Amino acid sequence: MTIRRYLRLLPVVPSVLLLLVFLLAPVAWSFYASFTNAALSGRAARDPQWVGLENYVRMFSDDSFPLAAWLTVVFVAASAVLGQNVLGLLIALLMRRSRKAVSSWVGTAVVAAWILPEIVAAFAAYAYFNRDGTLNQMLALFGGKGPDWLYTFPLVAIILANTWRGTAFSMLVYRAALADVPQDVSEAALMDGAQGWQRLAFITLPLIRSSIATNLMLITLQTLAVFTLIWVMTAGGPANASTTLPVLAYQEAFKFGDIGYGTAVASVLIVLGVVFGAVYVRLLREQKP
């Protein structure tokens, strides 16, 4: 019986080995490097030394870290939890009630931004929010004069860009979830006099709560790691006004050559991802009967 149990595990062994080599090993090295003075050049690059908690002490005493952590929380909350999640649900609800032709056109337009390579989407967003870009040219047609969005409102610009690019995933998740909602339950509530918002709040949303939690977990973890979009649009500027933790880690590790300090910042980002993931997994478990 024990041998049969081990034999059933054989198909998953390659997957486990790949995870160990390409996921857990880099994470483990990142945590180790965060306790050293590893660098891109010089003596520390050839022979990094163990420095203990020095990088973490420096990080929490550095003004740029708490700012980057706060901007990361705002960026994730605004562009993922509120932006992609809510907008994706609204689009899915509207597509469910609209005609097939309209639904197809809207779905194609939304998914088009999602399937673009990230670097292409980033350049498109840069061209849209640039001082002489599409948005200000459109405003000029109506006699308005827009600001330099990437300089005056950099965080707003990257939040809107990330929402635009990532909403399609939430839309697809919620379209599949709404398709599984029993129609007779909504019709019974309608016959009892329930309004549209009441059916949504007390029937539809509770029935798809597991899909909501799963979607929130996935888009939160994905948004925590967004780098290319921000780097292309603002490079973290001006004056660190859009420097999130991934951007800060890249700057410290590869722009200033301090691998140890950069990996310390990245390690905090990994811990944040684990915390968010654990919270969502707990929510999913509590929803199971």
C-alpha angles and dihedrals in degrees: 000000000000092000091052090051091054091046090057089057094055096088091059095048095088091051092049091049092050090051091050094049102039103028115022096036095056090044091051091048090049092055091046093048090051088068093053137067093241114163140178094245142013130038093321090059092055098039114014115196130215110255100171116211094348094111092049093047089050091046096054091046092050115096092215095062101060089044091051091046091051093047089049091054092047092046093050095043095046102039101033113022095036105017108041097025099048096035091047091052093047093050091048091051092048092047090052091058099038130085119276094250093050091045091052094050093047092046092050093049093049096044092048091071091049097052093050114105108261093243091052092048090049093053090046090053090046091052090049098050098034119118091254093029135120097279095054091043089055091049090050090059088064094044096262129128116213125206127243093277095192091054103034100035106016096152092049090050095052091044091054092044093051091046090051093050100043105038093090093070093055090045092054092047092051094044089057092045094048091050088062094053108109109248093210091062092057091044091051090051090049091053089051089057100258114159123230095261090046092054089048095048101040104029115019100040096046090050093053097037093116090055090048092053092046092048092048091051094050098045092043093054091044093050092048088063098046109131113138095058093052095041094052095044103042109349085227094300167169095059092332091301091139101026108131124183096270090051092046091050091051093048094050095043103039107015097044095024096233101135094171094055093040092053089048089059090045090051091057088051090052090051090051090052091050091050093050091045092050092051093051093045089052090051091051092050093049090054093058114098 
